[in-house]
């Protein structure tokens, strides 16, 4: 099984490369904990999706150390990568095409293996890796049976601003039936969780499930990504300099077409992440608490 880590983000709200910001006294990053949890859950390869200009820094600070623990491969998300014939990059665009395009770039590196996808800057907890590993070990590669870790929305918010989440609808059998990307979710002045769109606030269920971009896929996902990315580029709606092709968009379209099923694997864990600079202090203290209580060794790869 392969772990795919989305690490090409620019960190516009954080003000820098948050995926390479140390979170422990040992200088470890959030993604170090991700690799540690994945390895003990049974994953034997990691694919890092990065920008080409990050390569030297990324290998020096992360890859060369982690490659001693697990097989490592690199994929580069560049805007001209895998652009279908006839499409060009809009003049003035500097923003990557989004997580769906990033994952599509990893097709050759992943091959036919079942794989898990995560963000580099999100701390998911060991339960998510164990649940998705257990699912993938039983997955039929000939079927498009996918899964995702289902986090309770209220457990994934930050006090320091809004967050982007894939808001989920789950049926009684535990299957995902709809996922809607909301790019501005927060707790308002009345302590209600809302999402904002075009300047208008709408209520949303804080006890409902959301996606944290923590997925389990078989290789059939890449066909959906190829088709979805082309459709995204053809769609003239949205700002051509800013719009993005998200993994949840592609999953939702595939489900609606009857092309796949997605099992939601509930996790009660609280999310830790660094969306904003002010989030770091809380994340650092939370990880330290986990180390102090023995959930992680003090020095992940030193033993």
N, C-alpha and C positions, 0 to 999 in steps of 0.2 A: 504494500500500500504506500501511496505517495502523499505527502503533505505539501500543498501549494500555498505559499505565503505571498499575499499581495503587498508589495513593499515599494511600489513605484509612485505612491502619492506624494504630492508636493507640500502637504501640511500648511495650507494657506491660512487656516484659522489658528493653528498652533504657532505659526511664525518660524517654521524650520522643519528639519527632518526628524520628526518625533519618533520614527522607527529606530533611530540611532541615538536616542537620548537615554543615558544610563538611569536605571531606577533602583539600583542597590549599591551598597558600599563596595561591592566587588566589581562594579562597573557593568553589570548585566542589564540587558535590554528586555522589554516585554517579550520580544520574539524568542529570546533564550528560553524563557519559561514555556513558550509554546512548543518549541522543539523538544524540550525535556519531557513535557507531558505526552507529546505525540510518540516519542520513542518508547516510553514505557507502556503506551497503549498498543504498540505493535507496528507502528509505521517504520519503514526502513529506508526512506528516501525523502529529501526535501528539495523542492524547486522554489527558488526565490525569483519573483518577478520584480525587476528593478528597471530604472532608467539607465541608459548606457553611460551617461556622465557620472553616475553614482558607483560604477563598477569598482574602481580602485579603492575608494573609501569603504565600500560595503565589504569587499573581500578582506581588507585589512582589519576592520573592526568586528566583523561577524563571521564571514564565510570561512576564513582560514582556521578559526578556532572550532567552529561547529563541524567542519569537514572531518575532524579527528574523531567525531562521535557518530556520524551518520553520513551516508552518501548525499552529496550536494550537487545540484545543477542550477544554472542561471539562465534566465530568459529576460530579454530586453523589450520593454514596452515602449516602442517609438510610434509616433503618430502616423508614419507612413507604412508601418508594418501591417501586412495582410489587408491593405486597402483593395477592395474589388476593382477590377478594370473599369475605367471611366470615372472614378472618383478621385478628387484631389483634396488636399488639406486647405480649409478656408483661410484666406489671407488674414493674418493677425492672430490666429489661434495658437495658444501655447499650452493650454490645458490638455492632459491626456484624455483619451476617448472614454475612459471609465472602466469599471471592474469587469464588465463583460468582455470588452476588447482585451484587457490584460490577461484574463483567463484563456481566451482564444489563442493568445501568443504562446501559451504553454503547451499547446497540443502535442507537438513533436517530443517535448521533454517528458511529458507524462506517458505518452504511448497508450497501451491498452490497459494500464493498471487502474484499479479503482482508486479514487483520490478524494482527499478532504481539502477544502479551501477555507482560508482564514485571512483576516486582516493582520498586518504586521504590528499594529499599535493597539490591539485589543487583547486584554487578558481574559480568557474564556473559562479557566478552571478545568481541572483534570477530568471532571465528569463528562464534559462535552466530547473530549477525545476518546474516552472509553466507549461512550454511547455510539459515536459515529464509526469507530473501529469495529465494534461488534456488528453493526449493520452491514458495513462493507464486506466483512469476511463471509457473510451469507448471501451477498448480492449476486444475482445472475447477470453476467456481463452481456447476455443477449437481450436483457430487458432494461428498460429505462426506469428502473426503480431507484429513486433518489431519496435523500433525507436531509434534514436540517436540524440544528439545535434550536429549540424553541425557548427563548428567554421571555420572562414576564416583563412587559414594557416598563413598569415602574422601577424595576431593578436595573435599568440600563440608562437612566437619566443622569445628567450632571447639573449641579447647581450654578454652573458658570456660563450657561447659554443654551442654545438649542442644539439638537442632534438630528441626524438622519437615520431613519429606521425603515425597514420593510415591515409594515403592519400586516398581520396575518389573520386569515379566517380559517379555522380548523374544524373539520366535521367530527361526528361522534366516534368515528373509527380511528381518529388521530391523523387523518390525511389533510394536507394543505389543500384548500380549495381556491384561495385567492391571496395574492400578496400585492400590496400597494406601497410603492416607495414614497415616503413622506420626508421631505428634506428639512423641515423645521418643526420639531416637536420639543415642547418644554412645559414646565409647570408654571401656570400663570399666578397672578397676584392673589387669586382666590384659592390657590393650592389645587387647582384642577389641571389635569394633563390635557393639553390641546395641541393641535397641529395648525400651522398657519400656511395659507396659500393665497397669493395675490393680495396680501394685506388683511385677509379675513381669518378670524380664528374659528376653529371647529372642535367640538369635544371629541375625545377618543378614549377608549377603554384602557385604563392604566393597568388592569389585571389581565388584559389580553396578551397573546403571544406576538413577538416580533422577531424578525430575522436580524442577526448581527453579522451577516456574511460568514456564517459558519455552516458549511454545506458538505454533504457527502454525495459524490457522483460516480457513475460508471462512465466509460469513455464515450458512450452515446451522447453525452452532453455537448460534445464539440460540434456535432452536426447542427444542433439547435443554435449554438453560438454563431456559427457561420451564417446560417439563414437569418438569424436575428440581427446581426451586425449590418448585413446588407440592407435589410428593411429599415433599420435605424437611419442609415445614411441617406436612403431614398426619401425618408420622411422630412419634409421641409418645415415642419413645425418646430418652434423653439429657437433659441439663439444659437447660430452655428458656431459661435466662438466659445460657448459655455456648456451646451447640452452634452449629456453623457449617456452611454449605453451601460446600464447596470445589470448585474447578474439576475436580480429579482425580475426585471422586465422580461428577460429571456425565459426564465422558469415559468412565469405566469402565462406567457404566450404558449409555451409548450403544453402546459396543463390544460389550457382552454381548448387546444387542438386535439386533446386526448393522446398526446405523444408520450406522456410520462406520468408517474405518480410520485408524490413527495410525502414521506412519513415525517411527522413532526416529533422529535425526541425531546420531551420536556426537560428543562433543567431549572432548578430553583436558585442557581448560583447568581450572585450579584456580579454585574459586569464592572470591570475596571478598565478605564481607557483615558487617553490624553487627547481629547478633542481641543482643549484650550490650555494655555500655559498654566492657568490657575488650577487645573486638574492634577498637576504633577505631584504636589505635596500629599494629596489624599492617596494617590496610587502608590507612592513610595511607602507611606505608612502602612497601607493595607498589605502590600507584599512583605514588608518587614514582619508584620504580625503573623503571616502565614509561615514565614521562615522560623520565627520564634516558637511557634506551636508545633513545629516538626513536619508541616505539610510539604516543605521543600528543604533540601540541604542548604547550608550556608556556604555557597559556592557550588553551583549546579553541576559543573563538569570537572570538579577538582578531584573527586574520588577515583 
